[in-house]
Amino acid sequence: MGTKASRAVAFGDFHLLPGNTPHRETVLEPGDLITDVTLPPPIVGSKQLYLKLRDRASYEFALASAAIVLTITDGKITRARVALGGVGTKPWRSPEAERALTGQTANEATLHQAAEAALRGAKPQSENRFKIELAKRCLTHALRTVVIT
């Protein structure tokens, strides 16, 4: 809700890339207030997990995080949603990892391939190169946790 009118913003459009407005992280305008977030109901049989790696306490910013939703039927991943946090200027959905998972057997090799796919085009800054490997390990661990629970 803004000072001008109510509006709905898709999550994928909420966070901004630095571009010409590096001082802005979201589409929120001065005076805007988030009054609700609408999510679709979970797909029956799906499993979800959010994993946050940080230096200290729970309120610390993530060094890397992974949000996973998988549907596994008869040992095969039939649907996958993967997002990463802490590794870019905004939460990052990875269709590359989703494609690497969907239709595949839920095993260790598939999980590693998905993590590699998710970070294949990553371009680190001078002081955060370690985050690429950290994000791969975070994603692999999150996927493994979902697959074995």
N, C-alpha and C positions, 0 to 999 in steps of 0.2 A: 504494500500500500504506500503510495507516495503522497506528496502534498498536492499533486495535481489530480490524480485519479488512481484507482486500483488497477493493477496489471498482473499478468502471469508471465513468468520467464522460465523457459525450459532450462534444466540444470546445465546442459551443455553450453548454453549461452550466458550463464550467470557470471562466470569468472572471465576476466579479460587477460589477453596477452599484453606484455608491456607496450610494444608498438609506439604510438605517438603519445600515449598516456601512461607512462611508467609509474605515476603517482596513484593510479587507480587499479585496484585488484578485482573489482566487481562492477556490475552495471548499476548498482545502487546509487541513487542521487541523494544529495543532502536532504534530510527529512524523510527519506524512505524508511519503511519498517516492514520487516518480513513477518507476516501474520500467520502463515501456514506453509507447510511443504506437503505436497501430494505425491504419494508413491503408489505405483501399481501393487496389487497384492502379490505375495510371493507365489511363484509357480509351484504347484503341488509336486512334492518329491525333490525340490531343489534344496541345495545346501548353501549357506552363506557364511562368510567370515571376513572380518576386518582385522588386519594385523598392522600395528604401528611400532616401528623401531625408533627409539629416541635415546638421548644421552642420559637423562635423569628421570624426573617424576612424570606422571601421566599428563600434566598440563604442558609439557615441553612440546615444541613443534616437532613433527616427525622428521627424522633424517631420511626415512623411506617408509612407505606404507603401501599396503595392497588391500584392495576390496575385491572379493571374489563371490560370484554366484555360479554354481555348477548344477546341472542336472545330469545324473549318471544313470543309465539304464543298461542292465546286463553287462556291467563293466566298461561300457562305452560312454564317453562324454557326448551327450546329445545337444546340450546348450551351454554356452559359457559367456560370462560377462566379467571383464577384468578391468580394473582401474588402478592407477598408481598415484601416490601422493608423495610430497616431500622431495621430488626429483625434478620438478619443473616449476614454472611460475603459476601453475594452476593444476587442479586434479586432472589426471590424464587417462582417458579411456584408451585401451589398447585393442583395436580390432585385429592387429597382427597376432597377439597372443590368443585371442578368441578363435581365430581361424586355425591356429596351430593345435588347439585343443578339440574343437568340434569334430565329432566323427571318429576320434581316436580312442584307443584303449587307455584307460586311466592307470598309467604306470609311470615309473620314475623317469624314463626317457622322454615321454610325452611332456611331463611337467618341466623338465629342463629345456626342451625345445621351445616351449611356450615362453619361458623366461628370456631365452635368447632372442626370440622373435620380438618380444615387447621392447627390448632395449637395443635392438640392432642399430637403429639410427640415432642413438643418443649422442649428444654433443656436450661434453662436460665443459665447465668453466675451469679456470686455472687452479682453483683451490678445492674443487669438489669431484674430481675424477673418481674417488673412492665410492661415490654414490652409485655408479653404474653397477659395480659388482654387488654392493649392498642391496640395491633394488632387485637384482636377479635372485639373490639368496632369499630376500623377503618374499618375493612372489612365489618362488619354488616352495618355501616352507608353508606359506598360506595354502597353496594348491594341495600340497601333501596332506596338510591337516584336514582339509575338506574331503579329500579322497578317502582317507582312512577312518573318518568318523561316521 
